[in-house]
Amino acid sequence: MDWTTQIDGYCERLGPDYWAEPVNAVTNAAFLIAAVVVWRRGLAGVEKALAVILFAIGIGSYLFHTHAMVWASVADVTPILIFIMVYIHAANRMFWGMNRIYSTAGALLFIPYLWFGAVLFQAIPFFAISSVYWPVALLILIYAALLRRRMPRTAAGLAAGGGVLCLSLLFRSLDEAFCPSVPIGTHFVWHILNGAMLGWMIEVLRRHRLSGVSRGTASHAPPAE
């Protein structure tokens, strides 16, 4: 594999230059800003780790939209995958009361789930463009649906995050289609919405922690959440 192979996958990029995608590059600040904002909210434990990873997502995505090479693509997607798996682990612990072993196993199962989900979405017109990300939105909404009775506020927070992710995926998927009328494309909207969504997902964990609701108490006192 040639790690320096150029990648041209977005409407805004018209050449190999460093600033060939200025809007896509600059809007990665949304991830950095979101990470700083949630950090100042008073995070604890895994929430802090997720904020740091969120900051790394912004840096990785910036590298990809400036260098646009294979190595930069790896720098882009790796923090995203780590964020998702750490979040699943935290959700399993906080929402379902799983121990560390089961929570970790659940996070690792995300890999085959993602592969299978991506294959399915790849077969659906329009969804194929972002087939790797749609399973993530679906998983968030599944968690929200399963938690809606025991932890309604947490479920509502997850549903809101899943909804914003679906909207951001819409803009990501329309990027090439809008090239003739919008030269800069729509991928930059994915950055802005995604930065806000990931910050919000960390906030959902923080609010859940502060609510004091756990798997063992939620069924007895859901309104207190």
Secondary structure as the mmCIF struct_conf table of DSSP 4:
data_model
#
loop_
_struct_conf.conf_type_id
_struct_conf.id
_struct_conf.beg_label_comp_id
_struct_conf.beg_label_asym_id
_struct_conf.beg_label_seq_id
_struct_conf.end_label_comp_id
_struct_conf.end_label_asym_id
_struct_conf.end_label_seq_id
TURN_TY1_P TURN_TY1_P1 TRP A 3 THR A 4
STRN STRN1 GLN A 6 GLN A 6
BEND BEND1 TYR A 10 TYR A 10
TURN_TY1_P TURN_TY1_P2 CYS A 11 GLU A 12
BEND BEND2 GLY A 15 ASP A 17
TURN_TY1_P TURN_TY1_P3 TYR A 18 TRP A 19
BEND BEND3 ALA A 20 GLU A 21
HELX_RH_AL_P HELX_RH_AL_P1 PRO A 22 VAL A 26
TURN_TY1_P TURN_TY1_P4 THR A 27 ASN A 28
HELX_RH_AL_P HELX_RH_AL_P2 ALA A 29 TRP A 39
TURN_TY1_P TURN_TY1_P5 ARG A 40 GLY A 42
TURN_TY1_P TURN_TY1_P6 GLY A 45 GLY A 45
HELX_RH_AL_P HELX_RH_AL_P3 VAL A 46 HIS A 67
STRN STRN2 MET A 69 MET A 69
HELX_RH_AL_P HELX_RH_AL_P4 VAL A 70 TRP A 96
HELX_RH_AL_P HELX_RH_AL_P5 ARG A 100 LEU A 108
TURN_TY1_P TURN_TY1_P7 LEU A 109 LEU A 109
HELX_RH_AL_P HELX_RH_AL_P6 PHE A 110 GLN A 122
TURN_TY1_P TURN_TY1_P8 ALA A 123 ALA A 123
BEND BEND4 ILE A 124 ILE A 124
TURN_TY1_P TURN_TY1_P9 PRO A 125 PHE A 126
HELX_RH_3T_P HELX_RH_3T_P1 PHE A 127 SER A 130
TURN_TY1_P TURN_TY1_P10 SER A 131 TYR A 133
HELX_RH_AL_P HELX_RH_AL_P7 TRP A 134 LEU A 147
TURN_TY1_P TURN_TY1_P11 ARG A 148 ARG A 150
BEND BEND5 MET A 151 MET A 151
HELX_RH_AL_P HELX_RH_AL_P8 PRO A 152 SER A 173
TURN_TY1_P TURN_TY1_P12 LEU A 174 SER A 181
TURN_TY1_P TURN_TY1_P13 PRO A 183 ILE A 184
BEND BEND6 THR A 186 THR A 186
HELX_RH_AL_P HELX_RH_AL_P9 HIS A 187 SER A 211
TURN_TY1_P TURN_TY1_P14 GLY A 212 GLY A 212
HELX_RH_AL_P HELX_RH_AL_P10 ARG A 215 ALA A 218
TURN_TY1_P TURN_TY1_P15 SER A 219 HIS A 220
HELX_RH_3T_P HELX_RH_3T_P2 PRO A 222 ALA A 224
#
